[in-house]
Amino acid sequence: MSYRTAHPLRSVTLDDVRGAQKMLSGVARTTALESSRHLSRTVGAPVHLKCENLQRTGSFKLRGAYVRIAGLLPEERAAGVVAASAGNHAQGVALASSLLGVHSTVFMPQGAPLPKVSATREYGAEVRLHGQVVDEALAAAEEYAARTGAVFIHPFDHPDIIAGQGTVGLEILEQCPEVGTIVVGMGGGGLAAGIAVAVKSVRPDVRIIGVQAEGAAAYPPSLAAGYPVTVGSPATMADGIRVGTPGPVPFGIVEELVDEVRTVSEDQLSAALLLCLERAKLVVEPAGASPVAALLADPGGFSGPVVSVLSGGNVDPVLLQRVLRHGMAAQGRYLAVRLRLTDRPGALATLLGVLSAADANVLDVSHIRTDPRLGLSEAEVELHLETQGPTHRSDVTAALGESGYVIIE
């Protein structure tokens, strides 16, 4: 017996998703489905990118938030809504509420990226910063709802939210009727559940594959146990899918309709984000790049045509810079080294000459002369280098060693 059968929660049907699609007409964009020649060659089958990173507010979250708030009774709307989020759900609730004339209060962690906080305010929400992590903001939002009567808008654990997210699946069927596999990132499971309801109701042969970050993968142990279990201290750069416990409503649907859940590493997420930027010219956040990471991790494991859902593009510029360097390092295209030199005229120029001869592109140099660790005639140099791949990175390291330089670990 499945969790969904044993715990009868309000089900989500194809009619619900179609109703949501009508409700979202003129509100949510029908986002583009872009072909990727590079990924198609890698996978050995046609690969298309469903660009929800280009949706209004920068992610799919507007869809579910609007359907949920639009379905409130007049007295519920009058009481306002409240939500908690570090970014995407916050912006979706803020814009949906503004469009529907409903007051919204959004609790965000104090460390939430400033661009996301500013965007949430600009979309019309009253933002309250509380706690250091989303769980603390979530507790504050629930307390606020209990105290004021505002309706709490959960990011994934509600049938209306799932129905709204499922409209992504209907669009995929319209844009790629021959689709064989849909790959989608998973946190709480609302998007994957919605897509699965929409697609499996029409094309039960389509494989739905969910993807989680290794450090925040609550679904594999939950599916093994047969009920939602909590992963303590989920940790990943992909904050959009950093969820410790699946929602009961999406879990029942995922258990029944999603064919497989895979996990990807931080290196794979970084490489996928870099590929989206370089090859597809698309800015995608780490959570949105997780389906691409799964394709790169096992290119032969998908029957095509494949649709990879890029669920969001709201990435903090500071994080983007770090992730891109991480992705370059994972591909052998970035090397950071620290060396000690004799502090004499021309020593740095000689070192740069060795790197030039090895075809390494110097991105940044830090030259330190005054440090208690250094001798009177010593200087320390930290270099950030662009290399051409793992082999070239090894060649550069070898060239430094052959020239007498010792890399400080």
N, C-alpha and C positions, 0 to 999 in steps of 0.2 A: 504494500500500500504506500502511495506517495504521500509526501508531506501535505500536498495540496488537497488530497482526498481526506486525509486524517484530520486536517485543520481547515474546515470549510470557511474560507474568507471570501469576500465578494470577488467573483471572478471577473476577468477582463476578456471581452469578446471582440471579434472582428467588427461587429456593429459599433461597439464603443470606440474603436480606433477610427472607423469611418466617420462617426459623428464628430470626433475630435478634429478630423481633417477639415470638415465643413466649418467648424467653429474657428479654426485657425486661418481660414481663407482671408487674405488681406492683412494678416497679422504676422505670421511666420513666413519666411521665404521658402520657396522650393529650391533648395540648395543644389549646386551643380554636381554632376557626376563626371569626374575627369579621368580619362584614361592615363595610365602610366606605362610608357614603353619600357622604362628601366625595370620596374617591378615585374612587368609581364615577361621580360626576358629572364629575370631571376627565377620566377616561379614556374615558367614554362607554360603559362596559360594567361589569358587576358585578365588584367587587374585594373579595377577602377577605384577611384577615391571619392567617397561621398563627403562633400566638403561642408560639414556642419560647423567648421571653424569660421565659415563665412556667413553663418546665420546671424540674425540680429542679436546683439549682446555678446556675440563671439562664441556661442555654443548652443547645443540642442535644448538647453534647460528652459528656454522661453516657452517651448511647446507645452511641456507638462504643467509649468507654473500657470500659464494662461488658462488652460482647460480646467485646472483645479479651482482657480479663483473665480472664473466665469460661472462655475457650477454652484457657487455659494448662494444661499438664500439671502433675500434683501436685508434681513436683520443681522446676518453674519457679515455681510459686506460693510454694514454700518459700523460694526465693531472693529473693523480693520483686520489686517493679517500680520503675522510675525513669522520670521524665518531665521535660520542660522546657517552661515556658510562662510567659506574662505574666499569665495569668488564667483563661480559660474551660476550657482543656484541663487545667490544674492542678487546678481544682476537680472536674472530671469524673473524673479519675484518682483523686483523693483519696477521693471518696465511693464510687466503684465498688470501690476496694480495700477500704475499710472494710466495705462490705456483704458482700464475699466473703472477709473475714478474711485479706487479704494486706497485708503491710507495704509502704508506698509512700514513696518519697523524691522530692521535686519540687524542681528547681532553678528559681529565678526570678531575673530581673535585680534588681539592688539598687534600681533606680528603680521597681519595680513598685508600683502603687497599694496603699496599706496595707489598704484594705478587702478587696482580692483576696488579699493575703498572709494576712490574719487568717482569711478564710473557708476558704482551703485548709488551714490548720492545724486549724481547727475541724472540718473534714470528716475529719480523721484523718491527714493526711500529715505527714511530717517535711520541713519546708521549709528549703532551703539557698539563701541569697542569693549570687549569683555573677555578676560582670560587669555591664556597663551596658546591654547589649541582649540580646534573646532568643537570638541566634546564639551569644553567649558562654556563656549558660546551657545551650544545647543541646550545645555541645562538652563542657562539664563533665559533663552527664548521660551522654553517650556514653562518656566516659572512666571515669565511675563504674560504668557497666554492664560495661565491659570488665574493670575491676579487681575487681569484687565478684561478678559473675555474675548481678546483677539483670537482669530483662528490660526492655529499653527499650521504652516505649509511645509510638510515634510519633503525632503529632496527626492525621495524615491519610494517610500513605503505607503503608497496610496493608489487605488485603481485609476483615478482620474489622471494622476501624474503618469502612470504607465501607459494609459491610452494616448495621452498627448505625445509621449516619446515614441510610441508605436507608429506615428505618422511618418517617421523616417523610413520605416519598413515599407509602407505603401508607396512612397516615392521611389524607393529602390526598385520595386516590382514594375513601376511604370517606366522608369528610365532604363532598366536592364532586365527585360522580361525573361531572358535566358540565364539569369544568375544561378550559379551552382553552389557558391559558398559565401556567406556573409560573416565577416570578422569584426567584432566590436569589443571595445574596452569595457570593463566591468568594475564598479566599486560596490555600491549597494545593490545594483542589478536592475534598476528601473529601465534603462535604455535597452539592454539586452532582452529583458522580459517583454517590453512593448514591441520590439522588432520581431521577436519570436512569435508572439500572438498574431501580428499582422501577416507575416510571411508564411508561417506554417499552416494557417487557415486556408490559404490560397494555393501554396506550393509546398506540401509536406515533405517533398524530396530535397528541398534546399537545406544544406547544412548550416547551422548557426553555431559559430565558435566564439566563445567569450575569452577575453584576455585580461589577466590581472598581473600587477607587479608582484614579484617574488616576496617583497617585504611587506605586502599588504594583501595577501591572498587568503581571504576568508572563505571563498567558495569551495575550493577543493576539499578541505576538511569538513565543511558543512555538508557537502553532497555525500561524502563518505559516511558521515554520521546519520544523515537523513533528516537533519534539522539545522537551523542556523546556529553556528557556534561563533564565539568571539576570538579574534586573534589579538593578543595583547600588544600594545605599542606598535601599531602599523607604521612602517617607515619606508618612504619612497619619495623621489623627487616629483612623482606624478600625483600632485595633491588632488586632482580631480577624481582619482579612483582610490584614494587613501581612506578606506572605510574598514573599520574593525569588525563589523557584524552585518551580514546580509539582512535585508528587510524581510519579514515574514511573507508579505504579499508577493514581491518579486521572486523570492526564493522558491515558492511553490510553482511558479510558472517556469522558472529556469530549470528546476529539477525535472519538469515534465517535457519541456520543449527545446531546451538548448542542448545540442548534441555533445559538446565538449567544452571544457574550460582549461586553458593553458596559462602558463606563467612566463614572464620575461624578466630579464635582469636589468639593472640600472644601465649597464654598458649597452645593452640592446636597445633600451629606450633612447639613450643619447644618440646612438647611431641612426635610429629611425627618424628622430627629430631632424638631425643633420641632413639626412637624405631628402626629407620632405622639403626642406628649405632650399637645398642645392639643386635637386632634380625636378621637383614639382613646383618650385617657386611659391610654396605655401608656408606661412607661419603657423605652426601647430604646437600646442602645449604638450608636455610629456604624456599626459593621459590620452590625448587625442592621437598621439603617435603609437600607442601601444599595439593596435592591430598591425601596423606596418612592422613593428619590432617582431611580432609573431611570424610574419611572412619571411623576414630575413633570417630568423632563427631556424626555420624548417621550411625552406622554399619548396621542397617536393611534397609537402604534406597537405596540399590544398587542391581540390578539384575545381576547375574554373567553369565559367568566368567567376572571378573573385571580386567582391565588393568589400573594401576596407573603409570603415566608418571613422573619419577624422572628427571626433566628437567636439573638439573645442580648440580655440586658438588664443586663449587669454593667458599668455605667458609673461611674467614679469621680466623686463629687459635685463635686470641684473642676473636673474636665474638663467635666462636665455644665453647670456654670455658664458656663464659657467658650464651650462649643459653642452653648448657647442664645442667648447674646449675639451670637455669630457668625451664627447662623441668623436672628435678628431683623434684624441689619444687612444680610444678604443679601436679605431681603424688604423693606428700606427702613423697618424698624420700630425702628431703633436708630441713634442718632447721638451720637458723641463729639466734642466741640469744645474747643479751648483759646483763650482770649481774654485780652487785656491791658486792664485798667481803670485809670482814675485813682483812686488810693487816697484816697478821701474818703468821708465818711459818706453812706450811701444809694446808693452806686454799684452794689453787688450787688443791692439791692432793685430798682433801676431795670432792671437786666439781667433779673432774674427776671420783672419785669412785662412786658417784651417777649416773653419765652418764653410766659408765660401767655396773652397776647393772641394768640399764634400757635398756641395749643392744644397746646403741647409739654409732655409730662409729665416733670418733672425726677426722675431716679432717684438721682443722686448729684452732689454739688458738692464740689470741692476748691479752697480759697481760699488762695493762697500770697502772703505779703508779704515774706518774708526769703529772697532768692535773689540771688546775685551778678549774675545776668543782668538784674535789675530795677533801674530807676531809683528814686530816693528817693520819688517820688510815684506809683509804679506798683505794681499787684498783678496777679497772674495767676490766672485761674480756669479750672479744667477741669470740664466738665459732661458727664454721661451722660444722654441724653434718650431717651424712648420716643416714637416718631412713628407715624403711621398708614399709612405706605406711602411709596414713592419720591417721589410728587408732594408729599406733605405734608412730607417731609424736605427737599426742595428749597425749599418755601415757608418753612420755618423758617430755613434758611440765608439765604434772601433777606431775610427780616425782620430778621435780625441785621445784615446789610450795610446795609440801608436806615436802620437806627438808628445807624449809624456804627461798628459793631464790626467789627474785622478778625480773622478766624480765623487762628490761627498754624498753619502747616503742619508 
